[in-house]
């Protein structure tokens, strides 16, 4: 198959990043940047050597599409891309509600088209390494806190929490049997009904647990993950892409002066699986889907579990007011 030509829809923060990574790919070409605001769209297109189009009528000759517009526009855009018969990578969440997300996934399945969701942490070298090291996890704890970003209108459950729910489900092996959650609404600039904080406790078969926390009123950017086993803990810093293993050992030991200790913790820092830039690794997976070298059905099936959990969080959690 010839190098696929790919369109990027949207020129916000993520759209511009997708355009940059795609323009430097050795496996695909950035064909067109689609953005209704001509001045902004042309500027991004010119920067990365692509054509510009104001809408999806510019998809002629394109082999696939990356939808990176505002979340509220995903539903309509995604259905149009599917109607055009093109494989698609849509930024997370697939849409701004569980029902709309499911409709898009179902439409892609009915059309037999590859669909991928931009759950980017799947391609973080530290996360991939930690998951390969994990043996028998019993608890996952994740924190994803950020300073306030006025440009994001979606609440933090769909915008942030979905990433760590996805990781927790993949580590603990399936969807939870129950979800307990609380939402908080604090910032005066937030859209009505868009939560600024989400805390969720997920219970799994065998008594396994996951606790996930997302906030956009933090004063520092935090992306941490801890995987607990009975005899080990795996600590991940997703921003610095580092992994540390801890093992506690009981035992007596005496020094020459007679002072001793009764316990110690062994710390290990493993070499990382090198995924490269997560967006680049994700793009390579999307190109594999376009070329048909990986299972499109399996990829599609991996999208909705985290969306279902987040859908339950936002519809059942009592608000903290």
MARRO-333306 format. One record per residue (C-alpha): residue number from 0; x, y, z; residue in one letter. Coordinates in steps of 0.02 Angstrom, whole numbers. Each point is the difference from the previous one (the first is absolute). Layout:
BEGIN
NUM	X	Y	Z	A
...
***
This chain:
BEGIN
0	0	0	0	X
1	61	175	-43	X
2	30	123	141	X
3	-173	51	62	X
4	-51	182	-16	X
5	-82	58	161	X
6	-105	153	41	X
7	1	86	169	X
8	-161	83	54	X
9	24	142	125	X
10	148	114	36	X
11	-11	21	188	X
12	132	-65	119	X
13	-22	-184	-46	X
14	-36	29	-183	X
15	161	98	-23	X
16	98	-136	90	X
17	-76	-134	-112	X
18	44	104	-154	X
19	181	19	59	X
20	23	-186	36	X
21	-85	-53	-161	X
22	104	120	-105	X
23	158	-82	66	X
24	-59	-180	-21	X
25	99	-119	-108	X
26	-156	-105	-31	X
27	-139	124	-45	X
28	-30	174	-72	X
29	-95	147	71	X
30	-115	38	-146	X
31	-115	136	63	X
32	-39	100	155	X
33	-187	31	22	X
34	-46	154	99	X
35	-147	119	-30	X
36	102	152	57	X
37	101	32	-159	X
38	140	105	74	X
39	36	-126	137	X
40	-25	-151	-112	X
41	113	64	-137	X
42	135	47	125	X
43	8	-178	69	X
44	-12	-77	-174	X
45	141	109	-66	X
46	109	-36	152	X
47	-9	-187	-33	X
48	-7	-1	-190	X
49	-181	-50	-22	X
50	-154	64	-90	X
51	-139	91	93	X
52	-188	-29	-11	X
53	-141	82	99	X
54	-104	-158	22	X
55	-12	-185	-36	X
56	-31	32	-184	X
57	190	6	-6	X
58	17	-188	28	X
59	14	-43	-184	X
60	150	-112	-29	X
61	29	-27	186	X
62	26	-176	70	X
63	-40	32	184	X
64	-46	137	123	X
65	56	58	173	X
66	-140	94	88	X
67	76	119	127	X
68	-133	136	6	X
69	-88	54	160	X
70	-86	-146	87	X
71	-172	71	-29	X
72	27	-11	-189	X
73	61	-181	-1	X
74	-169	-82	-21	X
75	-51	89	-160	X
76	175	-2	-75	X
77	30	-184	38	X
78	-164	-56	-79	X
79	43	100	-155	X
80	171	-82	-12	X
81	-80	-172	18	X
82	-127	46	-134	X
83	147	46	-112	X
84	68	-177	26	X
85	164	48	82	X
86	99	-74	146	X
87	5	120	147	X
88	98	42	155	X
89	-110	109	111	X
90	71	91	150	X
91	-63	-53	170	X
92	-136	-6	49	X
93	-83	-67	-156	X
94	-144	120	34	X
95	-67	103	145	X
96	-123	-133	59	X
97	-3	-188	16	X
98	-146	-16	-121	X
99	84	103	-136	X
100	164	-93	22	X
101	-88	-167	-17	X
102	-90	59	-156	X
103	167	43	-82	X
104	78	-167	48	X
105	-153	-94	-63	X
106	-2	97	-164	X
107	183	-38	-33	X
108	-30	-185	36	X
109	-151	-4	-116	X
110	102	82	-137	X
111	149	-116	30	X
112	116	148	25	X
113	150	8	119	X
114	-31	115	148	X
115	126	53	131	X
116	-19	113	152	X
117	141	114	56	X
118	29	-81	169	X
119	178	60	-6	X
120	67	-71	163	X
121	-6	-173	-78	X
122	156	55	-94	X
123	93	79	146	X
124	166	-93	21	X
125	-18	0	190	X
126	-176	-70	-5	X
127	47	-135	-126	X
128	150	-48	107	X
129	-102	-6	161	X
130	-133	-109	-80	X
131	131	-122	-62	X
132	73	-10	175	X
133	-168	-26	85	X
134	-35	-177	58	X
135	-148	-11	121	X
136	-70	174	32	X
137	-127	27	138	X
138	-13	190	2	X
139	29	142	-123	X
140	9	181	56	X
141	9	141	-127	X
142	6	189	18	X
143	-20	119	-147	X
144	-6	181	59	X
145	28	158	-102	X
146	-14	188	13	X
147	-158	75	-73	X
148	-11	9	-190	X
149	-143	113	-58	X
150	5	-69	-178	X
151	-64	-171	59	X
152	-189	3	19	X
153	-25	-185	40	X
154	0	-54	182	X
155	153	-90	68	X
156	-81	-172	0	X
157	-6	-7	-190	X
158	154	108	-25	X
159	122	-75	127	X
160	-72	-143	102	X
161	-31	-107	-154	X
162	189	-23	-25	X
163	30	-76	171	X
164	-160	-102	-2	X
165	61	-75	-163	X
166	170	-42	77	X
167	-80	-74	157	X
168	-116	-112	-101	X
169	144	-64	-105	X
170	106	-37	154	X
171	-137	-82	103	X
172	-72	-98	-145	X
173	-176	54	-39	X
174	-140	117	48	X
175	-43	34	183	X
176	-146	-81	88	X
177	-43	165	85	X
178	44	184	-12	X
179	-9	126	141	X
180	38	181	-44	X
181	-11	180	53	X
182	6	156	-108	X
183	46	176	51	X
184	-49	165	-83	X
185	108	145	56	X
186	70	113	-135	X
187	-105	154	-45	X
188	54	-8	-182	X
189	-53	-180	-29	X
190	-149	-37	-110	X
191	-155	-44	100	X
192	-3	-186	34	X
193	185	-26	-41	X
194	85	-69	154	X
195	171	62	57	X
196	43	-152	105	X
197	-43	-184	-9	X
198	43	-138	123	X
199	-48	-180	-36	X
200	22	-167	87	X
201	-16	-150	-115	X
202	-28	-175	71	X
203	48	-154	-99	X
204	-25	-187	19	X
205	112	-80	129	X
206	-4	156	108	X
207	118	100	-111	X
208	-18	189	8	X
209	46	154	-99	X
210	-7	178	66	X
211	12	137	-130	X
212	4	187	25	X
213	-13	140	-128	X
214	2	187	30	X
215	22	159	-102	X
216	17	114	150	X
217	171	-65	52	X
218	144	121	13	X
219	123	-123	-77	X
220	-10	-128	-137	X
221	1	-176	74	X
222	-9	-164	-95	X
223	37	-146	115	X
224	-46	-183	6	X
225	34	-132	132	X
226	-31	-185	-29	X
227	-3	-98	162	X
228	31	-186	14	X
229	6	-100	162	X
230	190	3	2	X
231	45	146	-115	X
232	-51	174	-52	X
233	32	75	-171	X
234	3	189	-1	X
235	-15	95	-163	X
236	28	183	-39	X
237	-87	24	-167	X
238	69	175	-28	X
239	183	-45	28	X
240	-27	-174	-72	X
241	81	-89	146	X
242	-37	-165	87	X
243	56	-52	175	X
244	-29	-167	85	X
245	-9	-18	189	X
246	13	-162	101	X
247	-10	1	189	X
248	105	-127	94	X
249	-14	-42	185	X
250	152	-56	95	X
251	127	45	132	X
252	171	68	-40	X
253	133	67	116	X
254	136	125	-36	X
255	173	1	81	X
256	-55	127	132	X
257	-143	-112	53	X
258	-136	107	-78	X
259	-111	-93	-118	X
260	-157	6	-103	X
261	-145	-118	-14	X
262	-59	33	-177	X
263	56	66	-166	X
264	-71	47	-169	X
265	85	-55	-159	X
266	-16	128	-140	X
267	22	-48	-182	X
268	-1	114	-152	X
269	-28	-105	-157	X
270	47	49	-177	X
271	-149	64	-97	X
272	-79	-76	-152	X
273	38	137	-126	X
274	-160	52	-87	X
275	64	169	-57	X
276	-118	148	1	X
277	-172	-68	49	X
278	-88	91	-142	X
279	122	-76	-124	X
280	-27	-175	71	X
281	-187	26	-6	X
282	12	58	-180	X
283	96	-157	-46	X
284	-139	-105	77	X
285	-128	98	-103	X
286	100	-30	-159	X
287	5	-186	42	X
288	-190	5	10	X
289	-12	90	-166	X
290	115	-128	-80	X
291	-95	-144	78	X
292	148	-76	92	X
293	-85	3	171	X
294	-174	-54	54	X
295	-122	144	-27	X
296	-137	-90	96	X
297	111	-21	152	X
298	50	183	-5	X
299	-182	55	-14	X
300	-51	-112	144	X
301	131	80	112	X
302	-80	173	-13	X
303	-163	-11	94	X
304	44	-82	168	X
305	79	159	70	X
306	-137	105	-79	X
307	-133	-106	86	X
308	83	25	169	X
309	15	188	-25	X
310	-180	5	-60	X
311	-51	-81	164	X
312	107	124	98	X
313	-81	154	-76	X
314	-178	-65	6	X
315	-4	-77	174	X
316	125	97	106	X
317	-74	123	125	X
318	72	174	-17	X
319	110	77	133	X
320	-73	175	18	X
***
